[in-house]
Amino acid sequence: MGRKRSSYSKGMSAEKKVKRGLEGKGWLVRQSEGSRGPYDLYAMRGGRKILVQVKSGTASTSRSEVRKLRSAARRKSAKGLVIRVRGKETRSRFVY
């Protein structure tokens, strides 16, 4: 029987998957320190910036998290993006 993965390891795996996907599309991506702030990834390409909050599995994005992401995006003149990774499925939505 396999071991259950922690929420933290699932989250880190989802962040790495999203990071690789963005890099494959030409974005320069940096991971946020400790991923405890309003965004997990900071992506740049051609003068455009995106702050990305990655959610894995059944984790949901609270209104407070969306508000904090919007605020950070405004301060950095960036777009705010929430990406949900569930298995092989990935869904995204801009929140700012």
Secondary structure, DSSP 8 states (H G I E B T S, - for coil): ------HHHHHHHHHHHHHHHHHHTT-EEEE-GGG-SS-SEEEEETTEEEEEEEEETT----HHHHHHHHHHHHHTT-EEEEEEEETTEEEEEE--
